[in-house]
């Protein structure tokens, strides 16, 4: 497999803020809500046989908990992702790669992955 080092490491950025947000959010303390996450980039293209390293990043609230995320693919025939965020492109098509917070799974970010045939 060819390892594709895209500068576009899929980074999930969870902004810690103490304000309302229209997307999914999690109250982690009375004075702080973790918002998001968002995934950057929101899309990527690779070829079959390629891999892409995804990383979860977030900024915790002061003295807030460390958040853990689980990875999954909407179509494992097209792409799979392991628990460390390594995505492997299996066949041509499109899949959504999702990072969900373990404690509050509706708090998630997604990357649309287009896999092209060689």
C-alpha positions as a printed NumPy array, in Angstrom:
array([[  0.   ,   0.   ,   0.   ],
       [  1.16 ,   3.466,  -0.768],
       [  1.038,   5.773,   2.24 ],
       [ -0.341,   9.133,   1.302],
       [  0.903,  11.888,   3.54 ],
       [ -1.628,  14.56 ,   2.865],
       [ -0.964,  17.761,   4.688],
       [ -4.673,  17.527,   5.111],
       [ -4.415,  15.316,   8.163],
       [ -7.951,  14.864,   9.15 ],
       [ -8.066,  16.859,  12.303],
       [-11.073,  17.027,  14.446],
       [-11.025,  20.328,  16.23 ],
       [-13.269,  20.605,  19.214],
       [-13.361,  24.2  ,  20.404],
       [-13.85 ,  24.622,  24.107],
       [-16.148,  27.525,  24.79 ],
       [-18.665,  28.624,  27.328],
       [-21.43 ,  29.706,  24.958],
       [-24.309,  28.252,  22.943],
       [-23.57 ,  26.677,  19.546],
       [-26.001,  25.415,  16.898],
       [-24.177,  22.087,  16.399],
       [-23.948,  19.178,  18.809],
       [-22.345,  20.158,  22.094],
       [-21.579,  18.564,  25.418],
       [-21.826,  20.287,  28.799],
       [-18.702,  19.141,  30.644],
       [-19.054,  21.448,  33.626],
       [-21.533,  24.107,  34.769],
       [-19.496,  26.85 ,  33.108],
       [-18.115,  25.147,  30.021],
       [-19.556,  23.462,  26.927],
       [-17.362,  21.586,  24.452],
       [-18.629,  22.374,  20.954],
       [-18.264,  20.652,  17.609],
       [-16.289,  18.754,  16.633],
       [-15.418,  19.808,  13.139],
       [-13.303,  17.79 ,  10.737],
       [-10.674,  19.386,   8.583],
       [-10.598,  18.891,   5.679],
       [-14.281,  18.278,   5.135],
       [-13.392,  16.118,   2.103],
       [-10.42 ,  14.303,   0.582],
       [ -9.653,  12.163,  -2.487],
       [ -7.312,   9.165,  -2.543],
       [ -6.732,   6.144,  -4.797],
       [ -7.469,   2.509,  -4.   ],
       [ -4.656,   1.06 ,  -1.925],
       [ -3.751,   4.417,  -0.39 ],
       [ -3.893,   5.211,   3.304],
       [ -4.544,   8.475,   5.061],
       [ -3.753,   9.262,   8.688],
       [ -6.59 ,  10.988,  10.526],
       [ -6.063,  12.766,  13.822],
       [ -8.504,  13.964,  16.429],
       [ -7.684,  17.341,  17.892],
       [ -9.596,  19.444,  20.353],
       [ -9.028,  22.131,  22.929],
       [-10.347,  21.062,  26.312],
       [-12.045,  23.383,  28.759],
       [ -9.806,  24.595,  31.567],
       [ -9.573,  21.672,  34.   ],
       [-11.998,  19.792,  31.721],
       [-11.905,  16.09 ,  30.926],
       [ -9.836,  14.555,  28.144],
       [-12.268,  13.468,  25.43 ],
       [-11.919,  10.156,  23.625],
       [-13.181,   9.539,  20.078],
       [-14.108,   6.428,  18.101],
       [-13.644,   6.19 ,  14.343],
       [-15.967,   4.485,  11.873],
       [-16.626,   4.346,   8.138],
       [-20.044,   4.579,   6.527],
       [-18.99 ,   2.046,   3.868],
       [-16.302,  -0.457,   4.82 ],
       [-16.217,  -1.826,   1.258],
       [-14.847,   1.577,   0.166],
       [-12.699,   2.554,   3.182],
       [-11.939,   1.296,   6.661],
       [-10.534,   3.219,   9.604],
       [ -8.809,   1.775,  12.646],
       [ -8.955,   2.973,  16.241],
       [ -5.866,   5.152,  15.718],
       [ -7.43 ,   7.002,  12.758],
       [ -5.59 ,   5.272,   9.931],
       [ -7.901,   5.165,   6.897],
       [ -7.318,   2.517,   4.205],
       [ -8.934,   2.974,   0.783],
       [-10.245,  -0.394,  -0.425],
       [-12.32 ,   0.214,  -3.552],
       [-13.616,   3.057,  -5.716],
       [-16.546,   4.935,  -4.262],
       [-17.417,   7.358,  -1.52 ],
       [-17.454,   6.866,   2.235],
       [-17.926,   9.137,   5.179],
       [-15.331,   8.716,   7.928],
       [-16.763,   9.742,  11.269],
       [-15.148,  10.537,  14.627],
       [-17.645,  10.288,  17.504],
       [-17.031,  11.188,  21.1  ],
       [-17.17 ,   8.   ,  23.185],
       [-19.244,   9.367,  26.064],
       [-21.64 ,  11.397,  23.916],
       [-21.698,   9.715,  20.443],
       [-23.974,  12.313,  18.842],
       [-21.054,  14.746,  19.179],
       [-19.212,  13.912,  15.968],
       [-17.325,  15.254,  12.987],
       [-17.1  ,  13.767,   9.513],
       [-14.867,  13.639,   6.466],
       [-16.248,  12.755,   3.035],
       [-13.697,  10.504,   1.358],
       [-13.712,   9.926,  -2.391],
       [-11.757,   6.819,  -3.411],
       [-10.672,   6.723,  -7.039],
       [ -9.675,   3.613,  -8.993],
       [ -6.018,   3.392, -10.035]])
